[in-house]
Amino acid sequence: MGRLSAMALAAAAVAAVATVAAATHGPTPTPKLMKITNASGQDCINQWYVSGRDVAAGKWVWADETRCCPPRVAPKTMTVFRGGKRCTSTWTQCDTALNDDGNCVRKWCDATVCAEPVCPPTPPVMKTRYVRRGGERCVKTWSACGKRLSRGVCTWKGCDVVRCQPPCAKPAAKTMRSQSAGRVCVDHWWPATLSVDTSKDGMDCKWGWKDVKVCHCRDGNKPVWKRC
């Protein structure tokens, strides 16, 4: 029994040494950072890192260094344009970090506020009526169909819609013949001038007519007819 107890104690001692060795020979713990403000009011970063190991105690030996950042710089403000809007971009030093050289540096953060442009009142609809060279009667309607934002200014985008109708149909000439005792007349009418009423979208056609009336007369029953 005594021999077995001695062997058990020896095994336990070996296991304990192995545990300590594993604890101190495993992966080195990652350095730990803590952001602090020192007594002078400076923003600093306190870095804890493994500087060695205590094999006998079975633990890592930690050390720390404190790096302080330079004084905070005043915020920087600038005007930018995004999506046609006028914006104010404010950059402030919002955080601290350690750079590759282990120095404390400040990080910049941007806060951008954009003002919504105020558009002018919607412009009224405008119409232009005209007659094309081929005689088509057209109405061009302009209306605001969208907003355009550019450098913080809102303007209206205009759209044109053109609708045309066929040229004015020219009426046929007219002839009327009248006859009385000893007198025969022929009256001719034909469309001579055209005016288009542009006061409304219908653009009605107005024809100006000309006429010529020619009469021939004779005395009694004589077969001779003369213009009269």
C-alpha positions in Angstrom: 0.0 0.0 0.0 2.8 2.4 0.8 4.4 1.9 -2.5 1.1 2.6 -4.4 0.6 5.8 -2.4 4.0 7.0 -3.3 3.4 6.3 -7.0 0.1 8.2 -6.9 1.7 11.2 -5.3 4.4 11.2 -7.9 1.9 11.0 -10.7 -0.1 13.9 -9.2 3.1 16.0 -9.0 3.9 15.2 -12.7 0.4 16.2 -13.7 0.6 19.5 -11.8 4.0 20.3 -13.5 2.4 19.5 -16.8 -0.5 21.8 -16.1 1.7 24.7 -15.2 3.9 24.1 -18.3 0.8 24.0 -20.5 -0.5 27.2 -18.9 2.7 29.1 -19.4 3.7 27.6 -22.7 0.4 27.9 -24.5 -0.5 30.8 -26.9 0.6 34.1 -25.5 -2.5 36.1 -24.4 -3.5 39.0 -26.6 -2.6 42.5 -25.3 -5.4 44.3 -23.6 -6.2 48.0 -24.2 -8.0 50.3 -21.8 -8.9 53.9 -22.7 -8.4 56.3 -19.7 -8.2 59.9 -18.9 -5.2 60.8 -16.8 -5.0 63.3 -13.9 -4.1 66.1 -16.4 -7.2 65.4 -18.4 -5.4 63.8 -21.3 -7.0 61.0 -23.3 -4.7 58.0 -23.0 -4.6 54.3 -23.8 -3.3 51.9 -21.2 -1.9 48.8 -22.9 -1.3 45.6 -20.9 0.8 42.9 -22.5 2.7 39.8 -21.5 6.3 40.5 -20.6 7.3 37.0 -19.4 6.1 34.0 -17.5 6.4 32.7 -14.0 7.0 29.0 -14.4 7.0 28.3 -10.7 3.7 30.1 -10.2 2.3 28.8 -13.4 1.1 32.2 -14.7 2.0 34.9 -17.2 3.8 38.1 -16.1 2.0 41.2 -17.3 3.3 44.7 -17.8 1.7 47.9 -19.0 2.4 51.1 -20.8 0.4 54.2 -21.1 0.4 56.4 -24.3 -1.4 59.7 -24.4 -2.9 61.3 -27.4 -2.1 64.8 -28.6 -4.7 67.5 -27.6 -8.0 67.3 -29.3 -8.3 69.5 -32.5 -11.3 71.7 -33.0 -14.0 70.3 -35.3 -13.7 71.0 -39.0 -16.8 72.1 -41.0 -17.2 72.2 -44.8 -20.0 72.5 -47.3 -20.6 69.6 -49.6 -23.2 68.7 -52.2 -24.9 65.3 -52.2 -27.7 64.3 -54.4 -28.1 67.9 -55.5 -28.6 69.0 -51.8 -26.5 71.4 -49.9 -25.0 69.7 -46.9 -22.8 70.6 -43.9 -20.1 68.1 -43.1 -18.7 68.3 -39.6 -15.6 66.3 -38.7 -14.8 65.7 -35.1 -12.2 63.7 -33.3 -14.4 61.1 -31.8 -12.2 58.2 -30.7 -8.6 57.1 -29.9 -6.5 54.2 -31.1 -2.9 53.0 -31.2 -1.2 53.2 -34.6 1.3 50.7 -36.0 4.1 52.6 -34.2 2.3 52.2 -30.9 1.5 55.8 -30.6 -1.9 57.2 -29.5 -3.7 58.8 -32.3 -7.2 60.3 -32.7 -9.8 59.1 -35.1 -12.1 61.4 -37.1 -15.8 61.0 -37.5 -18.0 62.7 -40.0 -21.6 63.9 -39.3 -23.3 65.3 -42.4 -26.6 67.1 -42.3 -28.3 68.0 -45.6 -31.0 70.7 -46.0 -34.0 69.9 -48.1 -34.2 72.6 -50.8 -37.4 74.6 -50.9 -38.9 74.6 -54.4 -40.7 77.7 -55.8 -44.4 77.5 -56.4 -45.4 75.3 -59.3 -45.4 77.4 -62.5 -48.7 77.7 -64.4 -49.4 75.7 -67.5 -48.4 77.5 -70.7 -49.8 76.9 -74.2 -48.6 77.9 -77.6 -50.8 77.5 -80.6 -49.4 77.7 -84.1 -49.9 76.5 -87.7 -47.2 74.5 -89.4 -46.1 75.1 -92.9 -48.1 72.1 -94.1 -51.3 73.5 -92.5 -51.4 71.3 -89.4 -52.9 73.1 -86.4 -50.8 72.4 -83.3 -51.0 73.1 -79.6 -47.9 72.8 -77.5 -48.6 72.5 -73.8 -45.7 73.2 -71.3 -46.1 72.1 -67.7 -43.9 71.3 -64.7 -43.3 67.6 -64.7 -40.6 67.2 -62.1 -38.1 68.8 -59.8 -34.4 69.3 -60.4 -32.0 69.7 -57.5 -28.6 71.2 -58.3 -26.1 72.6 -55.7 -28.9 73.0 -53.1 -31.3 74.9 -55.5 -34.6 73.4 -56.6 -36.0 74.2 -60.0 -38.8 72.8 -62.0 -38.3 70.5 -64.9 -40.6 71.3 -67.8 -42.2 68.9 -70.3 -43.8 69.7 -73.6 -46.7 67.9 -75.1 -47.6 68.7 -78.7 -51.0 67.8 -80.2 -51.8 68.5 -83.8 -54.9 68.1 -86.0 -55.2 68.0 -89.7 -55.0 71.1 -91.9 -58.2 73.0 -92.4 -60.3 71.3 -95.1 -60.9 73.7 -98.0 -64.5 73.8 -99.0 -65.6 73.3 -102.6 -66.4 76.3 -104.8 -70.1 77.1 -105.3 -72.0 78.2 -108.4 -75.5 79.4 -108.6 -77.4 80.2 -111.8 -80.4 82.5 -111.8 -82.7 83.5 -114.7 -85.4 86.0 -115.2 -87.1 87.5 -118.3 -84.3 88.7 -120.6 -81.6 88.1 -118.0 -79.4 85.2 -117.0 -76.9 85.4 -114.2 -74.2 83.0 -112.9 -72.8 83.6 -109.4 -69.4 81.9 -108.4 -68.1 81.7 -104.8 -64.8 80.2 -103.8 -62.7 80.1 -100.6 -60.0 82.7 -101.1 -58.4 83.3 -97.6 -58.0 81.3 -94.5 -57.6 82.4 -90.9 -57.2 80.1 -87.9 -58.7 81.1 -84.5 -55.8 80.6 -82.0 -57.7 81.8 -79.0 -58.7 78.2 -78.1 -57.3 74.7 -78.5 -59.8 73.8 -81.2 -58.2 76.4 -83.5 -61.3 76.7 -85.7 -60.9 77.4 -89.4 -62.4 80.6 -90.8 -62.5 80.9 -94.6 -62.9 84.1 -96.4 -65.0 83.8 -99.6 -64.8 85.7 -102.9 -67.6 85.8 -105.5 -68.0 86.9 -109.0 -71.4 87.4 -110.6 -71.8 87.6 -114.3 -75.1 88.5 -116.0 -76.1 88.5 -119.7 -79.1 90.3 -121.0 -81.1 90.6 -124.3 -83.6 93.0 -125.6 -87.0 91.4 -126.1 -86.8 88.2 -128.1 -83.6 89.1 -129.9 -81.2 86.1 -129.9 -78.2 88.3 -129.0 -77.1 88.2 -125.4 -74.8 90.9 -124.0 -73.1 91.2 -120.7 -75.0 93.5 -118.5 
